[in-house]
Amino acid sequence: MQQDSQSLPEEHLTEETSQPLRELATLTRDNVALFWHSCARDLPWRFGHTTPWGVLVCEVMSQQTQMSRVVPYWLTWMQTWPDAQSLAHATSAEIITAWGRLGYPRRALRLQSCAQVVATRYRNKLPCTYEELIALPGVGDYTASAILSFAYGKHIAVIDTNIRRVLMRAFTGTESHGGSTTQSDRELAAAVLPEDNHVTAATANATNTTNTTCTSSVWNQAIMEIGATICTARSPQCTACPLQTWCRFKAAGFPGLGRHTRPQQHFAGTNRQVRGIILQALREAHKKQQVLQRCEINNLWSNQTQLGECIASLDHDSLITILPDGTLALP
């Protein structure tokens, strides 16, 4: 669920410099809304198909994970634990097993910690203010903003990698280089966000409307979808993009297309891979109500030093239990 100082010109946006961006964005509204309602993927957490809690689960699962991979896990997860209260009472072993191969499994334990707070402090209802959401375990700025916009229809800018890329390209004519979200990114997102004037709460929430009003919620979700499916990092499909008529990046000849400040990270041979192998073996053992024997552990990875380091790190993260005889189990 990010940007360097080259994201925007060095000067911050002022009311004077924001106005042309706002006017340009206004021209795109109808196309963006039409795209959302006619072309966006009908994922199971969109268009009123789930609760605010379901939106939170989706956002946590989709951090650094493709939506296509998330769908089957999300469906099984929500069928097993449809709300915060049910997840709060699950065991760590059940949660880690259900998380499967989504990666970054500490997210699963943080999600349960979040569920426990929601179940007890908020009586099983996900809060609807930024301050309350950001205070929940595992919920950062992006996730809090996404829940407010996607689930509650609140007027707030949402910024992730895809949204930032589309806004940078379409409205500033420059490439997004990755990295952390900057103040300039926030100013741009706020400048082009629809105002939601004279919009009812039901209409403002994109998940509950079938009309083509471009609310701020529709805008955020549509821009994210454009970035995920059309305006991709390396191969933008401009002919399918609802912003193509006004896109300054296209007009400028795609300067710096696909250039990033950080190289792509490799997976093979990393501790992430080894940790994943260990956890998968433990999931299989857990399903059989067994522990992982020492000989089985040693056969998981040829580099025994790296294997030991990964076992220690998993134990430190409370993702596994090292038993007195050296065998391993899920907690």
Secondary structure, 3 states (H helix, E strand, C coil): CCECCCCCCCCCCCHHHHHHHHHHHHHHHHHHHHHHHHHCCCCCCCCCCCCHHHHHHHHHHCCCCCHHHHHHHHHHHHHHCCCHHHHHCCCHHHHHHHHCCCCCCHHHHHHHHHHHHHHHHCCCCCCCCHHHHHCCCCCCHHHHHHHHHHHCCCCCCCCCHHHHHHHHHHHHCCCCCCECCCHHHHHHHHHHCCCCCCCCHHHHCHHHCCCCCCCHHHHHHHHHHHHHHCCCCCCCCHHHCCCCCCCHHHHCCCCCCCCCCCCCCCCCCCHHHHHHHHHHHHHHHHHCCCCECHHHHHCCCCCHHHHHHHHHHHHHCCCCEECCCCCEECC
